[in-house]
Amino acid sequence: MNEFNLSEHIYRLLAEEPFFAAFSRRVNKKASSNIPTAGVRVDPESHQFEMLYNPDFFSKLSDRHIVGVLKHEFYHIIMEHLTIRRPDGALKKIDNIAMDLAINSYLHDELPNEKSPGPEMSSGNPMVGCFPGEGMFADLPKYQTYEWYLEALKDMAEEENFKKALEDSDSIDDHGDFGKSENSGASSDIAKQRLKQMLAEAASEANSSNRGWGSMHHSMRQKIEKLTTGSIDWRKVLRYFIKTSERADRRSTPRRINRRFPKIHPGKRIRRQASIAVSIDQSGSVDDGMLTLFFAELNKLSELATFTIIPFDTEVDESLVYTWKKGEKRAWERVMCGGTDFNPPTKYVNEKAFDGHIILTDMMAPKPISSRCQRMWMTTEEYANNPYFSTSERVIAIKR
């Protein structure tokens, strides 16, 4: 495999693209010779977005085309192509093309195609991109949605003179992991919530950059800003936080066949669990309505994980800390009523082996020390919009 390391070039390549540079840092990248060009997927283990790329392919591209391919892959994630339901059979081919048409509307002259030949794909055919307004797609307008292009291509496929041309058209990258079973259900919800967070963070960095959003088309910028400023379902955020805090507990077991060394080594049984600390601000300014809402959702989330409930005000009374076991149902309760200090619960969690820390609070106290595990804050909309301190950690508003 070629020694080309994409990560070593990302900063230079995306120096003029603040949004894509910020988004890129949130996408894992892995070299692979098993893929002819590039592709993105949701890692079924970590639920992280991942980009696979062939170093031999990238090493032969110009800087401009590398940036174009990177943007193309990132757009697949941004446009949620990884998590939508995919058709099978004959429709899968035009489905791939519809995705590329939606993306390549924004990448004119940035990708290798028949006019600017690049490396060859494994089939030996020149890499060809699908562009609205060009070639056989000359009658298709730019900047339409994937769904719009899919319907247009279905109509084209019914015409005999287009049918063979569509079959011969090739996608610029690999869509093999799009719409797979592991990208559906709970995993899909986690991926969508993670994407919202990634877009919001990348948009924030772009807005604060001197170069702004770089070359991004204004219509795409408006779509992203609309998506990130919309209301967020705090219940889905909670589920997302818990699922992404999971760690794998691998244990040897002779009952499970080792696929690589059958009957020689024992297999591995993998159990996934998340140990979540939930610190509940018991100060007098935290009202009973907030506690009621939060406990109601924890009753549902207890199906996913075991919680350690940590009541606190200006201190943590360890005699009041208890374990909320997976599957249990509990009523809300108030056991303290003092001031607020976030350092005691943070120190308590830092000293234990927790995977995640959620703090329910009105946030009316100074910023605490750093947390050793991922930490999230939950409060009401009023307090979220007027926090006592600023933080780069996730702050979620509970809607009453």
CORGIMO-V981479 format. One record per residue. N is the residue number from 1. RES is the residue in three letters. BURIAL is 1 if it has 24 or more other C-alpha atoms within 12 Angstrom, else 0. Layout:
N/RES/BURIAL
N/RES/BURIAL
This chain:
1/MET/0
2/ASN/0
3/GLU/0
4/PHE/0
5/ASN/0
6/LEU/1
7/SER/1
8/GLU/0
9/HIS/0
10/ILE/1
11/TYR/0
12/ARG/0
13/LEU/1
14/LEU/1
15/ALA/1
16/GLU/0
17/GLU/1
18/PRO/1
19/PHE/1
20/PHE/1
21/ALA/1
22/ALA/1
23/PHE/1
24/SER/1
25/ARG/1
26/ARG/1
27/VAL/1
28/ASN/1
29/LYS/1
30/LYS/1
31/ALA/1
32/SER/1
33/SER/0
34/ASN/0
35/ILE/1
36/PRO/1
37/THR/1
38/ALA/1
39/GLY/1
40/VAL/1
41/ARG/1
42/VAL/1
43/ASP/1
44/PRO/0
45/GLU/0
46/SER/1
47/HIS/1
48/GLN/1
49/PHE/1
50/GLU/1
51/MET/1
52/LEU/1
53/TYR/1
54/ASN/1
55/PRO/1
56/ASP/1
57/PHE/1
58/PHE/1
59/SER/0
60/LYS/0
61/LEU/1
62/SER/0
63/ASP/0
64/ARG/1
65/HIS/1
66/ILE/1
67/VAL/1
68/GLY/1
69/VAL/1
70/LEU/1
71/LYS/1
72/HIS/1
73/GLU/1
74/PHE/1
75/TYR/1
76/HIS/1
77/ILE/1
78/ILE/1
79/MET/1
80/GLU/1
81/HIS/1
82/LEU/1
83/THR/1
84/ILE/1
85/ARG/0
86/ARG/1
87/PRO/0
88/ASP/0
89/GLY/0
90/ALA/0
91/LEU/0
92/LYS/1
93/LYS/1
94/ILE/1
95/ASP/1
96/ASN/1
97/ILE/1
98/ALA/1
99/MET/1
100/ASP/1
101/LEU/1
102/ALA/1
103/ILE/1
104/ASN/1
105/SER/1
106/TYR/1
107/LEU/1
108/HIS/1
109/ASP/0
110/GLU/1
111/LEU/1
112/PRO/1
113/ASN/1
114/GLU/0
115/LYS/0
116/SER/0
117/PRO/0
118/GLY/1
119/PRO/1
120/GLU/1
121/MET/1
122/SER/0
123/SER/0
124/GLY/0
125/ASN/0
126/PRO/1
127/MET/1
128/VAL/1
129/GLY/1
130/CYS/1
131/PHE/1
132/PRO/1
133/GLY/0
134/GLU/0
135/GLY/0
136/MET/1
137/PHE/1
138/ALA/0
139/ASP/0
140/LEU/1
141/PRO/0
142/LYS/1
143/TYR/1
144/GLN/1
145/THR/1
146/TYR/1
147/GLU/1
148/TRP/0
149/TYR/1
150/LEU/1
151/GLU/0
152/ALA/1
153/LEU/1
154/LYS/0
155/ASP/0
156/MET/1
157/ALA/1
158/GLU/0
159/GLU/0
160/GLU/0
161/ASN/0
162/PHE/0
163/LYS/0
164/LYS/0
165/ALA/0
166/LEU/1
167/GLU/0
168/ASP/0
169/SER/1
170/ASP/1
171/SER/1
172/ILE/1
173/ASP/1
174/ASP/1
175/HIS/1
176/GLY/1
177/ASP/1
178/PHE/1
179/GLY/1
180/LYS/1
181/SER/0
182/GLU/1
183/ASN/1
184/SER/0
185/GLY/0
186/ALA/0
187/SER/1
188/SER/1
189/ASP/1
190/ILE/1
191/ALA/1
192/LYS/1
193/GLN/1
194/ARG/1
195/LEU/1
196/LYS/1
197/GLN/1
198/MET/1
199/LEU/1
200/ALA/1
201/GLU/1
202/ALA/1
203/ALA/1
204/SER/1
205/GLU/1
206/ALA/1
207/ASN/0
208/SER/0
209/SER/0
210/ASN/0
211/ARG/0
212/GLY/1
213/TRP/1
214/GLY/0
215/SER/1
216/MET/1
217/HIS/0
218/HIS/0
219/SER/0
220/MET/1
221/ARG/1
222/GLN/0
223/LYS/0
224/ILE/1
225/GLU/1
226/LYS/0
227/LEU/1
228/THR/1
229/THR/0
230/GLY/0
231/SER/0
232/ILE/0
233/ASP/0
234/TRP/1
235/ARG/1
236/LYS/1
237/VAL/1
238/LEU/1
239/ARG/1
240/TYR/1
241/PHE/1
242/ILE/1
243/LYS/1
244/THR/1
245/SER/1
246/GLU/1
247/ARG/0
248/ALA/0
249/ASP/0
250/ARG/0
251/ARG/0
252/SER/0
253/THR/0
254/PRO/0
255/ARG/0
256/ARG/0
257/ILE/0
258/ASN/0
259/ARG/0
260/ARG/0
261/PHE/0
262/PRO/0
263/LYS/0
264/ILE/0
265/HIS/0
266/PRO/0
267/GLY/0
268/LYS/0
269/ARG/0
270/ILE/0
271/ARG/0
272/ARG/0
273/GLN/1
274/ALA/1
275/SER/1
276/ILE/1
277/ALA/1
278/VAL/1
279/SER/1
280/ILE/1
281/ASP/1
282/GLN/1
283/SER/1
284/GLY/0
285/SER/1
286/VAL/1
287/ASP/0
288/ASP/1
289/GLY/0
290/MET/1
291/LEU/1
292/THR/0
293/LEU/1
294/PHE/1
295/PHE/1
296/ALA/0
297/GLU/1
298/LEU/1
299/ASN/1
300/LYS/1
301/LEU/1
302/SER/1
303/GLU/0
304/LEU/1
305/ALA/1
306/THR/1
307/PHE/1
308/THR/1
309/ILE/1
310/ILE/1
311/PRO/1
312/PHE/1
313/ASP/1
314/THR/1
315/GLU/1
316/VAL/1
317/ASP/0
318/GLU/0
319/SER/0
320/LEU/0
321/VAL/1
322/TYR/0
323/THR/1
324/TRP/1
325/LYS/0
326/LYS/0
327/GLY/0
328/GLU/0
329/LYS/0
330/ARG/0
331/ALA/0
332/TRP/0
333/GLU/0
334/ARG/1
335/VAL/0
336/MET/1
337/CYS/0
338/GLY/0
339/GLY/0
340/THR/1
341/ASP/1
342/PHE/1
343/ASN/1
344/PRO/1
345/PRO/1
346/THR/1
347/LYS/1
348/TYR/1
349/VAL/1
350/ASN/0
351/GLU/0
352/LYS/0
353/ALA/0
354/PHE/1
355/ASP/1
356/GLY/1
357/HIS/1
358/ILE/1
359/ILE/1
360/LEU/1
361/THR/1
362/ASP/1
363/MET/1
364/MET/1
365/ALA/0
366/PRO/0
367/LYS/0
368/PRO/1
369/ILE/0
370/SER/0
371/SER/1
372/ARG/0
373/CYS/1
374/GLN/1
375/ARG/1
376/MET/1
377/TRP/1
378/MET/1
379/THR/1
380/THR/1
381/GLU/0
382/GLU/0
383/TYR/1
384/ALA/1
385/ASN/0
386/ASN/0
387/PRO/1
388/TYR/0
389/PHE/0
390/SER/0
391/THR/0
392/SER/0
393/GLU/0
394/ARG/1
395/VAL/1
396/ILE/1
397/ALA/1
398/ILE/1
399/LYS/0
400/ARG/0
